[in-house]
Amino acid sequence: MDAEHEPYDAARWNPVESDEWYAARNATTALRDVLTAAGMTRDFPYLRADLNAFGQGLIELGRVSPETAERLAELLRRAIECGRNRTSADDSCVRKTN
């Protein structure tokens, strides 16, 4: 077997080619898309995918302003409320397009 096709051992392991890395990257992309839709593109400048020393995927949100944390908390509160009230005719959970 040539070096290019040999299986990875601990000394040659590449974290960017692991399933955990791809899972972290995909989750970061999904979160970024939702934050962008919520108009919070610039509020999470440190958002990134990462792996810890054990190869576990992590999402780094970074530091945010108190206003950003309050806005995120309000978005989550509304999402939870809408999830509980799915069967009601409450239109506060419907996205307005004007």
Biopython code that builds the backbone (N, CA, C, O; Angstrom):
import numpy as np
from Bio.PDB.StructureBuilder import StructureBuilder

atoms = [
    (1, "MET", "N", (0.828, -1.176, 0.000)),
    (1, "MET", "CA", (0.000, 0.000, 0.000)),
    (1, "MET", "C", (0.873, 1.240, 0.000)),
    (1, "MET", "O", (1.835, 1.326, 0.764)),
    (2, "ASP", "N", (0.546, 2.203, -0.854)),
    (2, "ASP", "CA", (1.324, 3.432, -0.843)),
    (2, "ASP", "C", (0.820, 4.355, 0.271)),
    (2, "ASP", "O", (-0.259, 4.140, 0.823)),
    (3, "ALA", "N", (1.598, 5.368, 0.591)),
    (3, "ALA", "CA", (1.307, 6.257, 1.726)),
    (3, "ALA", "C", (-0.030, 6.970, 1.556)),
    (3, "ALA", "O", (-0.694, 7.284, 2.544)),
    (4, "GLU", "N", (-0.429, 7.226, 0.320)),
    (4, "GLU", "CA", (-1.674, 7.946, 0.075)),
    (4, "GLU", "C", (-2.900, 7.114, 0.438)),
    (4, "GLU", "O", (-3.921, 7.680, 0.828)),
    (5, "HIS", "N", (-2.832, 5.794, 0.324)),
    (5, "HIS", "CA", (-3.986, 4.939, 0.554)),
    (5, "HIS", "C", (-3.916, 4.132, 1.854)),
    (5, "HIS", "O", (-4.762, 3.271, 2.094)),
    (6, "GLU", "N", (-2.942, 4.398, 2.669)),
    (6, "GLU", "CA", (-2.839, 3.696, 3.947)),
    (6, "GLU", "C", (-3.891, 4.229, 4.910)),
    (6, "GLU", "O", (-4.209, 5.418, 4.894)),
    (7, "PRO", "N", (-4.437, 3.340, 5.756)),
    (7, "PRO", "CA", (-5.397, 3.832, 6.752)),
    (7, "PRO", "C", (-4.691, 4.743, 7.753)),
    (7, "PRO", "O", (-3.488, 4.621, 7.986)),
    (8, "TYR", "N", (-5.458, 5.653, 8.338)),
    (8, "TYR", "CA", (-4.878, 6.587, 9.300)),
    (8, "TYR", "C", (-4.601, 5.897, 10.621)),
    (8, "TYR", "O", (-5.408, 5.098, 11.096)),
    (9, "ASP", "N", (-3.476, 6.203, 11.202)),
    (9, "ASP", "CA", (-3.208, 5.789, 12.573)),
    (9, "ASP", "C", (-3.194, 7.066, 13.418)),
    (9, "ASP", "O", (-3.428, 8.150, 12.885)),
    (10, "ALA", "N", (-2.929, 6.964, 14.695)),
    (10, "ALA", "CA", (-2.979, 8.122, 15.581)),
    (10, "ALA", "C", (-2.021, 9.220, 15.144)),
    (10, "ALA", "O", (-2.305, 10.400, 15.348)),
    (11, "ALA", "N", (-0.901, 8.858, 14.551)),
    (11, "ALA", "CA", (0.079, 9.854, 14.155)),
    (11, "ALA", "C", (-0.287, 10.538, 12.838)),
    (11, "ALA", "O", (0.207, 11.629, 12.552)),
    (12, "ARG", "N", (-1.135, 9.918, 12.047)),
    (12, "ARG", "CA", (-1.452, 10.460, 10.732)),
    (12, "ARG", "C", (-2.895, 10.905, 10.619)),
    (12, "ARG", "O", (-3.330, 11.287, 9.533)),
    (13, "TRP", "N", (-3.654, 10.868, 11.707)),
    (13, "TRP", "CA", (-5.070, 11.202, 11.691)),
    (13, "TRP", "C", (-5.274, 12.666, 11.306)),
    (13, "TRP", "O", (-4.604, 13.545, 11.849)),
    (14, "ASN", "N", (-6.169, 12.930, 10.400)),
    (14, "ASN", "CA", (-6.464, 14.280, 9.957)),
    (14, "ASN", "C", (-7.873, 14.637, 10.429)),
    (14, "ASN", "O", (-8.846, 14.082, 9.919)),
    (15, "PRO", "N", (-8.002, 15.547, 11.388)),
    (15, "PRO", "CA", (-9.317, 15.843, 11.941)),
    (15, "PRO", "C", (-10.295, 16.397, 10.920)),
    (15, "PRO", "O", (-11.503, 16.216, 11.071)),
    (16, "VAL", "N", (-9.810, 17.059, 9.894)),
    (16, "VAL", "CA", (-10.695, 17.649, 8.903)),
    (16, "VAL", "C", (-11.354, 16.582, 8.029)),
    (16, "VAL", "O", (-12.301, 16.882, 7.302)),
    (17, "GLU", "N", (-10.879, 15.373, 8.089)),
    (17, "GLU", "CA", (-11.472, 14.289, 7.311)),
    (17, "GLU", "C", (-12.320, 13.357, 8.170)),
    (17, "GLU", "O", (-12.691, 12.275, 7.715)),
    (18, "SER", "N", (-12.632, 13.753, 9.398)),
    (18, "SER", "CA", (-13.405, 12.889, 10.292)),
    (18, "SER", "C", (-14.895, 13.182, 10.198)),
    (18, "SER", "O", (-15.295, 14.282, 9.816)),
    (19, "ASP", "N", (-15.712, 12.199, 10.547)),
    (19, "ASP", "CA", (-17.160, 12.388, 10.580)),
    (19, "ASP", "C", (-17.547, 13.467, 11.582)),
    (19, "ASP", "O", (-18.481, 14.233, 11.347)),
    (20, "GLU", "N", (-16.836, 13.526, 12.687)),
    (20, "GLU", "CA", (-17.134, 14.519, 13.718)),
    (20, "GLU", "C", (-16.924, 15.936, 13.193)),
    (20, "GLU", "O", (-17.702, 16.839, 13.498)),
    (21, "TRP", "N", (-15.865, 16.124, 12.400)),
    (21, "TRP", "CA", (-15.608, 17.438, 11.824)),
    (21, "TRP", "C", (-16.728, 17.840, 10.873)),
    (21, "TRP", "O", (-17.207, 18.973, 10.919)),
    (22, "TYR", "N", (-17.150, 16.910, 10.007)),
    (22, "TYR", "CA", (-18.215, 17.222, 9.062)),
    (22, "TYR", "C", (-19.531, 17.498, 9.786)),
    (22, "TYR", "O", (-20.291, 18.371, 9.365)),
    (23, "ALA", "N", (-19.811, 16.770, 10.865)),
    (23, "ALA", "CA", (-21.022, 17.021, 11.649)),
    (23, "ALA", "C", (-20.983, 18.413, 12.273)),
    (23, "ALA", "O", (-21.985, 19.129, 12.256)),
    (24, "ALA", "N", (-19.837, 18.799, 12.821)),
    (24, "ALA", "CA", (-19.694, 20.131, 13.421)),
    (24, "ALA", "C", (-19.817, 21.212, 12.349)),
    (24, "ALA", "O", (-20.468, 22.234, 12.565)),
    (25, "ARG", "N", (-19.203, 20.989, 11.218)),
    (25, "ARG", "CA", (-19.273, 21.974, 10.132)),
    (25, "ARG", "C", (-20.700, 22.121, 9.617)),
    (25, "ARG", "O", (-21.157, 23.238, 9.378)),
    (26, "ASN", "N", (-21.408, 21.007, 9.444)),
    (26, "ASN", "CA", (-22.785, 21.065, 8.956)),
    (26, "ASN", "C", (-23.707, 21.747, 9.960)),
    (26, "ASN", "O", (-24.591, 22.510, 9.570)),
    (27, "ALA", "N", (-23.510, 21.479, 11.247)),
    (27, "ALA", "CA", (-24.315, 22.133, 12.279)),
    (27, "ALA", "C", (-24.032, 23.632, 12.308)),
    (27, "ALA", "O", (-24.950, 24.434, 12.484)),
    (28, "THR", "N", (-22.784, 24.009, 12.138)),
    (28, "THR", "CA", (-22.419, 25.427, 12.108)),
    (28, "THR", "C", (-23.066, 26.123, 10.918)),
    (28, "THR", "O", (-23.556, 27.246, 11.038)),
    (29, "THR", "N", (-23.065, 25.464, 9.789)),
    (29, "THR", "CA", (-23.691, 26.022, 8.590)),
    (29, "THR", "C", (-25.188, 26.199, 8.800)),
    (29, "THR", "O", (-25.749, 27.230, 8.428)),
    (30, "ALA", "N", (-25.836, 25.204, 9.391)),
    (30, "ALA", "CA", (-27.273, 25.300, 9.656)),
    (30, "ALA", "C", (-27.569, 26.449, 10.611)),
    (30, "ALA", "O", (-28.511, 27.211, 10.391)),
    (31, "LEU", "N", (-26.778, 26.581, 11.662)),
    (31, "LEU", "CA", (-26.970, 27.669, 12.622)),
    (31, "LEU", "C", (-26.715, 29.018, 11.958)),
    (31, "LEU", "O", (-27.466, 29.970, 12.172)),
    (32, "ARG", "N", (-25.673, 29.099, 11.166)),
    (32, "ARG", "CA", (-25.370, 30.345, 10.448)),
    (32, "ARG", "C", (-26.530, 30.762, 9.549)),
    (32, "ARG", "O", (-26.871, 31.944, 9.485)),
    (33, "ASP", "N", (-27.136, 29.805, 8.858)),
    (33, "ASP", "CA", (-28.252, 30.109, 7.967)),
    (33, "ASP", "C", (-29.452, 30.657, 8.733)),
    (33, "ASP", "O", (-30.112, 31.592, 8.278)),
    (34, "VAL", "N", (-29.732, 30.074, 9.897)),
    (34, "VAL", "CA", (-30.849, 30.552, 10.714)),
    (34, "VAL", "C", (-30.547, 31.935, 11.279)),
    (34, "VAL", "O", (-31.414, 32.809, 11.282)),
    (35, "LEU", "N", (-29.330, 32.134, 11.753)),
    (35, "LEU", "CA", (-28.960, 33.451, 12.274)),
    (35, "LEU", "C", (-29.008, 34.508, 11.177)),
    (35, "LEU", "O", (-29.391, 35.649, 11.435)),
    (36, "THR", "N", (-28.628, 34.146, 9.972)),
    (36, "THR", "CA", (-28.710, 35.068, 8.843)),
    (36, "THR", "C", (-30.165, 35.414, 8.550)),
    (36, "THR", "O", (-30.492, 36.581, 8.335)),
    (37, "ALA", "N", (-31.038, 34.415, 8.539)),
    (37, "ALA", "CA", (-32.466, 34.659, 8.298)),
    (37, "ALA", "C", (-33.075, 35.545, 9.377)),
    (37, "ALA", "O", (-34.024, 36.283, 9.116)),
    (38, "ALA", "N", (-32.530, 35.471, 10.586)),
    (38, "ALA", "CA", (-33.015, 36.289, 11.698)),
    (38, "ALA", "C", (-32.376, 37.673, 11.717)),
    (38, "ALA", "O", (-32.654, 38.468, 12.615)),
    (39, "GLY", "N", (-31.528, 37.970, 10.741)),
    (39, "GLY", "CA", (-30.881, 39.269, 10.673)),
    (39, "GLY", "C", (-29.733, 39.425, 11.658)),
    (39, "GLY", "O", (-29.388, 40.544, 12.036)),
    (40, "MET", "N", (-29.140, 38.313, 12.076)),
    (40, "MET", "CA", (-28.079, 38.353, 13.080)),
    (40, "MET", "C", (-26.725, 37.960, 12.509)),
    (40, "MET", "O", (-25.886, 37.402, 13.216)),
    (41, "THR", "N", (-26.518, 38.244, 11.253)),
    (41, "THR", "CA", (-25.287, 37.846, 10.568)),
    (41, "THR", "C", (-24.036, 38.352, 11.258)),
    (41, "THR", "O", (-23.067, 37.606, 11.400)),
    (42, "ARG", "N", (-24.038, 39.585, 11.682)),
    (42, "ARG", "CA", (-22.842, 40.190, 12.272)),
    (42, "ARG", "C", (-22.742, 40.014, 13.784)),
    (42, "ARG", "O", (-21.760, 40.435, 14.395)),
    (43, "ASP", "N", (-23.745, 39.401, 14.384)),
    (43, "ASP", "CA", (-23.789, 39.287, 15.842)),
    (43, "ASP", "C", (-22.963, 38.131, 16.403)),
    (43, "ASP", "O", (-22.723, 38.070, 17.609)),
    (44, "PHE", "N", (-22.528, 37.214, 15.537)),
    (44, "PHE", "CA", (-21.750, 36.056, 15.976)),
    (44, "PHE", "C", (-20.455, 35.970, 15.171)),
    (44, "PHE", "O", (-20.283, 35.050, 14.371)),
    (45, "PRO", "N", (-19.541, 36.924, 15.377)),
    (45, "PRO", "CA", (-18.323, 36.957, 14.559)),
    (45, "PRO", "C", (-17.378, 35.785, 14.814)),
    (45, "PRO", "O", (-16.494, 35.520, 13.998)),
    (46, "TYR", "N", (-17.550, 35.084, 15.925)),
    (46, "TYR", "CA", (-16.643, 33.977, 16.259)),
    (46, "TYR", "C", (-17.250, 32.604, 15.979)),
    (46, "TYR", "O", (-16.672, 31.586, 16.361)),
    (47, "LEU", "N", (-18.406, 32.562, 15.320)),
    (47, "LEU", "CA", (-19.074, 31.290, 15.036)),
    (47, "LEU", "C", (-18.181, 30.426, 14.155)),
    (47, "LEU", "O", (-17.756, 30.849, 13.080)),
    (48, "ARG", "N", (-17.898, 29.198, 14.629)),
    (48, "ARG", "CA", (-17.060, 28.289, 13.833)),
    (48, "ARG", "C", (-17.197, 26.863, 14.339)),
    (48, "ARG", "O", (-17.595, 26.623, 15.479)),
    (49, "ALA", "N", (-16.863, 25.937, 13.479)),
    (49, "ALA", "CA", (-16.819, 24.521, 13.835)),
    (49, "ALA", "C", (-15.432, 24.209, 14.374)),
    (49, "ALA", "O", (-14.444, 24.814, 13.957)),
    (50, "ASP", "N", (-15.362, 23.261, 15.300)),
    (50, "ASP", "CA", (-14.083, 22.914, 15.899)),
    (50, "ASP", "C", (-14.150, 21.473, 16.397)),
    (50, "ASP", "O", (-15.224, 20.876, 16.466)),
    (51, "LEU", "N", (-13.010, 20.939, 16.733)),
    (51, "LEU", "CA", (-12.899, 19.640, 17.387)),
    (51, "LEU", "C", (-12.098, 19.833, 18.655)),
    (51, "LEU", "O", (-11.161, 20.630, 18.693)),
    (52, "ASN", "N", (-12.472, 19.090, 19.710)),
    (52, "ASN", "CA", (-11.650, 19.156, 20.919)),
    (52, "ASN", "C", (-10.508, 18.147, 20.813)),
    (52, "ASN", "O", (-10.365, 17.474, 19.792)),
    (53, "ALA", "N", (-9.710, 18.042, 21.846)),
    (53, "ALA", "CA", (-8.538, 17.163, 21.827)),
    (53, "ALA", "C", (-8.914, 15.693, 21.668)),
    (53, "ALA", "O", (-8.073, 14.880, 21.285)),
    (54, "PHE", "N", (-10.161, 15.344, 21.956)),
    (54, "PHE", "CA", (-10.616, 13.960, 21.845)),
    (54, "PHE", "C", (-11.307, 13.688, 20.511)),
    (54, "PHE", "O", (-11.831, 12.597, 20.289)),
    (55, "GLY", "N", (-11.306, 14.677, 19.631)),
    (55, "GLY", "CA", (-11.917, 14.504, 18.318)),
    (55, "GLY", "C", (-13.416, 14.683, 18.303)),
    (55, "GLY", "O", (-14.069, 14.320, 17.325)),
    (56, "GLN", "N", (-13.985, 15.239, 19.375)),
    (56, "GLN", "CA", (-15.424, 15.484, 19.429)),
    (56, "GLN", "C", (-15.729, 16.822, 18.771)),
    (56, "GLN", "O", (-15.061, 17.822, 19.031)),
    (57, "GLY", "N", (-16.739, 16.827, 17.923)),
    (57, "GLY", "CA", (-17.130, 18.060, 17.255)),
    (57, "GLY", "C", (-17.772, 19.045, 18.206)),
    (57, "GLY", "O", (-18.580, 18.669, 19.056)),
    (58, "LEU", "N", (-17.411, 20.307, 18.061)),
    (58, "LEU", "CA", (-17.964, 21.379, 18.882)),
    (58, "LEU", "C", (-18.294, 22.570, 17.994)),
    (58, "LEU", "O", (-17.693, 22.758, 16.936)),
    (59, "ILE", "N", (-19.254, 23.368, 18.438)),
    (59, "ILE", "CA", (-19.593, 24.597, 17.752)),
    (59, "ILE", "C", (-19.203, 25.749, 18.670)),
    (59, "ILE", "O", (-19.690, 25.849, 19.796)),
    (60, "GLU", "N", (-18.341, 26.599, 18.192)),
    (60, "GLU", "CA", (-17.890, 27.765, 18.957)),
    (60, "GLU", "C", (-18.780, 28.940, 18.590)),
    (60, "GLU", "O", (-18.775, 29.396, 17.446)),
    (61, "LEU", "N", (-19.556, 29.438, 19.570)),
    (61, "LEU", "CA", (-20.386, 30.613, 19.337)),
    (61, "LEU", "C", (-19.612, 31.896, 19.606)),
    (61, "LEU", "O", (-19.880, 32.929, 18.994)),
    (62, "GLY", "N", (-18.656, 31.828, 20.518)),
    (62, "GLY", "CA", (-17.854, 32.992, 20.847)),
    (62, "GLY", "C", (-18.585, 33.960, 21.752)),
    (62, "GLY", "O", (-19.690, 33.691, 22.224)),
    (63, "ARG", "N", (-17.948, 35.081, 21.980)),
    (63, "ARG", "CA", (-18.531, 36.118, 22.824)),
    (63, "ARG", "C", (-19.539, 36.921, 22.020)),
    (63, "ARG", "O", (-19.335, 37.195, 20.837)),
    (64, "VAL", "N", (-20.639, 37.299, 22.682)),
    (64, "VAL", "CA", (-21.651, 38.136, 22.040)),
    (64, "VAL", "C", (-22.030, 39.253, 23.003)),
    (64, "VAL", "O", (-21.783, 39.169, 24.206)),
    (65, "SER", "N", (-22.624, 40.280, 22.460)),
    (65, "SER", "CA", (-23.055, 41.402, 23.284)),
    (65, "SER", "C", (-24.293, 41.004, 24.095)),
    (65, "SER", "O", (-24.985, 40.050, 23.740)),
    (66, "PRO", "N", (-24.569, 41.725, 25.172)),
    (66, "PRO", "CA", (-25.791, 41.443, 25.931)),
    (66, "PRO", "C", (-27.046, 41.581, 25.070)),
    (66, "PRO", "O", (-27.996, 40.816, 25.238)),
    (67, "GLU", "N", (-27.060, 42.531, 24.165)),
    (67, "GLU", "CA", (-28.216, 42.712, 23.282)),
    (67, "GLU", "C", (-28.410, 41.497, 22.381)),
    (67, "GLU", "O", (-29.537, 41.060, 22.151)),
    (68, "THR", "N", (-27.312, 40.959, 21.875)),
    (68, "THR", "CA", (-27.392, 39.765, 21.032)),
    (68, "THR", "C", (-27.911, 38.578, 21.835)),
    (68, "THR", "O", (-28.750, 37.820, 21.347)),
    (69, "ALA", "N", (-27.425, 38.409, 23.049)),
    (69, "ALA", "CA", (-27.894, 37.309, 23.906)),
    (69, "ALA", "C", (-29.382, 37.457, 24.204)),
    (69, "ALA", "O", (-30.115, 36.468, 24.197)),
    (70, "GLU", "N", (-29.830, 38.670, 24.462)),
    (70, "GLU", "CA", (-31.258, 38.896, 24.720)),
    (70, "GLU", "C", (-32.095, 38.609, 23.481)),
    (70, "GLU", "O", (-33.171, 38.018, 23.580)),
    (71, "ARG", "N", (-31.613, 39.018, 22.331)),
    (71, "ARG", "CA", (-32.348, 38.753, 21.085)),
    (71, "ARG", "C", (-32.412, 37.257, 20.784)),
    (71, "ARG", "O", (-33.453, 36.746, 20.371)),
    (72, "LEU", "N", (-31.302, 36.562, 20.991)),
    (72, "LEU", "CA", (-31.286, 35.121, 20.786)),
    (72, "LEU", "C", (-32.228, 34.428, 21.763)),
    (72, "LEU", "O", (-32.947, 33.505, 21.381)),
    (73, "ALA", "N", (-32.228, 34.862, 23.013)),
    (73, "ALA", "CA", (-33.139, 34.288, 24.008)),
    (73, "ALA", "C", (-34.596, 34.506, 23.605)),
    (73, "ALA", "O", (-35.426, 33.611, 23.765)),
    (74, "GLU", "N", (-34.907, 35.683, 23.089)),
    (74, "GLU", "CA", (-36.279, 35.965, 22.647)),
    (74, "GLU", "C", (-36.660, 35.097, 21.448)),
    (74, "GLU", "O", (-37.782, 34.596, 21.381)),
    (75, "LEU", "N", (-35.744, 34.917, 20.509)),
    (75, "LEU", "CA", (-36.021, 34.041, 19.358)),
    (75, "LEU", "C", (-36.274, 32.605, 19.804)),
    (75, "LEU", "O", (-37.186, 31.947, 19.305)),
    (76, "LEU", "N", (-35.467, 32.123, 20.740)),
    (76, "LEU", "CA", (-35.658, 30.764, 21.245)),
    (76, "LEU", "C", (-36.972, 30.638, 22.009)),
    (76, "LEU", "O", (-37.678, 29.639, 21.874)),
    (77, "ARG", "N", (-37.304, 31.656, 22.816)),
    (77, "ARG", "CA", (-38.562, 31.638, 23.558)),
    (77, "ARG", "C", (-39.740, 31.567, 22.592)),
    (77, "ARG", "O", (-40.672, 30.789, 22.796)),
    (78, "ARG", "N", (-39.694, 32.384, 21.538)),
    (78, "ARG", "CA", (-40.780, 32.368, 20.546)),
    (78, "ARG", "C", (-40.860, 31.033, 19.810)),
    (78, "ARG", "O", (-41.954, 30.538, 19.540)),
    (79, "ALA", "N", (-39.720, 30.455, 19.489)),
    (79, "ALA", "CA", (-39.710, 29.158, 18.802)),
    (79, "ALA", "C", (-40.329, 28.075, 19.690)),
    (79, "ALA", "O", (-41.095, 27.239, 19.211)),
    (80, "ILE", "N", (-39.998, 28.095, 20.968)),
    (80, "ILE", "CA", (-40.573, 27.117, 21.902)),
    (80, "ILE", "C", (-42.075, 27.324, 22.006)),
    (80, "ILE", "O", (-42.846, 26.365, 21.981)),
    (81, "GLU", "N", (-42.483, 28.578, 22.123)),
    (81, "GLU", "CA", (-43.903, 28.904, 22.230)),
    (81, "GLU", "C", (-44.661, 28.450, 20.987)),
    (81, "GLU", "O", (-45.752, 27.892, 21.095)),
    (82, "CYS", "N", (-44.094, 28.685, 19.817)),
    (82, "CYS", "CA", (-44.738, 28.270, 18.571)),
    (82, "CYS", "C", (-44.816, 26.754, 18.469)),
    (82, "CYS", "O", (-45.792, 26.214, 17.947)),
    (83, "GLY", "N", (-43.800, 26.072, 18.961)),
    (83, "GLY", "CA", (-43.824, 24.615, 18.955)),
    (83, "GLY", "C", (-44.928, 24.059, 19.834)),
    (83, "GLY", "O", (-45.535, 23.041, 19.502)),
    (84, "ARG", "N", (-45.190, 24.714, 20.943)),
    (84, "ARG", "CA", (-46.251, 24.278, 21.853)),
    (84, "ARG", "C", (-47.634, 24.603, 21.308)),
    (84, "ARG", "O", (-48.598, 23.895, 21.600)),
    (85, "ASN", "N", (-47.737, 25.663, 20.523)),
    (85, "ASN", "CA", (-49.035, 26.138, 20.042)),
    (85, "ASN", "C", (-49.281, 25.808, 18.578)),
    (85, "ASN", "O", (-50.008, 26.536, 17.902)),
    (86, "ARG", "N", (-48.708, 24.754, 18.082)),
    (86, "ARG", "CA", (-48.848, 24.428, 16.651)),
    (86, "ARG", "C", (-50.282, 24.236, 16.221)),
    (86, "ARG", "O", (-50.634, 24.572, 15.090)),
    (87, "THR", "N", (-51.107, 23.713, 17.079)),
    (87, "THR", "CA", (-52.483, 23.419, 16.690)),
    (87, "THR", "C", (-53.398, 24.628, 16.814)),
    (87, "THR", "O", (-54.525, 24.598, 16.319)),
    (88, "SER", "N", (-52.939, 25.686, 17.462)),
    (88, "SER", "CA", (-53.794, 26.866, 17.620)),
    (88, "SER", "C", (-53.767, 27.708, 16.354)),
    (88, "SER", "O", (-52.912, 27.527, 15.488)),
    (89, "ALA", "N", (-54.705, 28.620, 16.264)),
    (89, "ALA", "CA", (-54.798, 29.498, 15.099)),
    (89, "ALA", "C", (-53.993, 30.774, 15.314)),
    (89, "ALA", "O", (-54.209, 31.771, 14.625)),
    (90, "ASP", "N", (-53.079, 30.746, 16.255)),
    (90, "ASP", "CA", (-52.249, 31.911, 16.568)),
    (90, "ASP", "C", (-51.322, 32.193, 15.404)),
    (90, "ASP", "O", (-50.503, 31.354, 15.027)),
    (91, "ASP", "N", (-51.462, 33.405, 14.829)),
    (91, "ASP", "CA", (-50.625, 33.727, 13.664)),
    (91, "ASP", "C", (-49.333, 34.423, 14.061)),
    (91, "ASP", "O", (-48.621, 34.920, 13.188)),
    (92, "SER", "N", (-49.004, 34.477, 15.352)),
    (92, "SER", "CA", (-47.746, 35.072, 15.766)),
    (92, "SER", "C", (-46.560, 34.187, 15.392)),
    (92, "SER", "O", (-45.417, 34.644, 15.413)),
    (93, "CYS", "N", (-46.820, 32.929, 15.050)),
    (93, "CYS", "CA", (-45.761, 32.006, 14.677)),
    (93, "CYS", "C", (-45.564, 31.956, 13.165)),
    (93, "CYS", "O", (-44.653, 31.292, 12.672)),
    (94, "VAL", "N", (-46.421, 32.660, 12.437)),
    (94, "VAL", "CA", (-46.334, 32.669, 10.974)),
    (94, "VAL", "C", (-45.419, 33.798, 10.569)),
    (94, "VAL", "O", (-45.553, 34.928, 11.038)),
    (95, "ARG", "N", (-44.490, 33.480, 9.693)),
    (95, "ARG", "CA", (-43.559, 34.511, 9.213)),
    (95, "ARG", "C", (-44.296, 35.484, 8.322)),
    (95, "ARG", "O", (-44.993, 35.092, 7.386)),
    (96, "LYS", "N", (-44.135, 36.745, 8.624)),
    (96, "LYS", "CA", (-44.781, 37.804, 7.858)),
    (96, "LYS", "C", (-43.885, 38.157, 6.677)),
    (96, "LYS", "O", (-42.678, 38.337, 6.841)),
    (97, "THR", "N", (-44.469, 38.255, 5.498)),
    (97, "THR", "CA", (-43.715, 38.643, 4.306)),
    (97, "THR", "C", (-44.372, 39.865, 3.707)),
    (97, "THR", "O", (-45.393, 39.750, 3.029)),
    (98, "ASN", "N", (-43.816, 41.004, 3.939)),
    (98, "ASN", "CA", (-44.321, 42.270, 3.389)),
    (98, "ASN", "C", (-43.244, 42.964, 2.631)),
    (98, "ASN", "O", (-43.469, 44.047, 2.091)),
]
sb = StructureBuilder()
sb.init_structure("model")
sb.init_model(0)
sb.init_chain("A")
sb.init_seg("    ")
for serial, (resi, resn, name, xyz) in enumerate(atoms, 1):
    if name == "N":
        sb.init_residue(resn, " ", resi, " ")
    sb.init_atom(name, np.array(xyz, "f"), 0.0, 1.0, " ", f" {name:<3s}", serial, name[0])
structure = sb.get_structure()
